[in-house]
Amino acid sequence: MYADSAGRWEILSQPFLSFGPLATPAEILSRTLEAGIDFYSERVLSSLDAFADYITNDLTSEHPDLGRPGPVCPFIKGALQRNLLRLTACSLDEAGEDPLTFIMDQMRQEFQNSAGSGDFNGEEIYRSIVVLFPHLSTETGPDLIERVQKKLKFSFVDQGLMIGEFYSTCAAPGLHNPDFRPFQAPVLSLAIRYMTVFDTPFLIGDDQYIESFCRRFGESGRKRVDSFRRKMSGEGKRNDNNASRSPAGSRSETQSGDSKTQ
């Protein structure tokens, strides 16, 4: 059982900076007043409810389009089981890229400062925070969230952290089915968690990310990277062979790729 009876992690259960209290999805859905839920307006609570339901039910369940057995996100399921995931809402309204980048970097520092401040039973790797932005426009917010995530990603990775985006139109595909969209959440959000050795697929494509990853995980990290690259190379060759046997299919793939680029 997770306990946070002392230290920085407990302090974050009170409003700070531009953020409201940190609370578990269960505390939000049950309206646990001791968690500081009454700090939030009904509008913000509605957003927290929607995201808590999404993360508690959608991400911890199986899905026919996932492409593999098991829950959509095993990490989230593990974090919830250990009571190590917290949600908070940001009060910024129509913030620009620089202010949003600044406050997310501040949240990163708070997340790191609270490391080891509670009794995590050796499972701190599951500790994570999701910051909701219920006041951002659904029209301009997704692009802003994407820009901030990309801007901060290297500094996070270099310090052993991951930052991920969620929003209703997020086009990021699933790892096992490119047509599956696991990050399409009901509220604009950015998540902070520790990087794990299983994060290779999210880092391939940028040598800076891979260098930081391998520096942190050593030989096991390099083996993960090499294995994933071999897998991707093999899939690419199979796709090329299939395309060469079907000229019509090849044209279709090219047209699809062009449309995505545009």
GILINDA-V680977 format. One record per run of one state. SS is the DSSP state (2 for helix, 1 for strand, 0 for the rest). FROM is the first residue (numbers start at 1). LEN is the number of residues. Records with the same first field share a line. If there is no record, write none. Layout:
SS = FROM-LEN ; FROM-LEN
This chain:
0 = 1-2 ; 4-4 ; 12-4 ; 17-2 ; 20-3 ; 24-1 ; 30-3 ; 36-1 ; 40-2 ; 59-15 ; 82-3 ; 91-6 ; 114-5 ; 120-4 ; 127-1 ; 133-8 ; 159-2 ; 167-22 ; 195-2 ; 203-4 ; 245-2 ; 262-1
1 = 3-1 ; 16-1 ; 19-1 ; 23-1 ; 85-6 ; 119-1 ; 128-5 ; 161-6 ; 189-6
2 = 8-4 ; 25-5 ; 33-3 ; 37-3 ; 42-17 ; 74-8 ; 97-17 ; 124-3 ; 141-18 ; 197-6 ; 207-38 ; 247-15
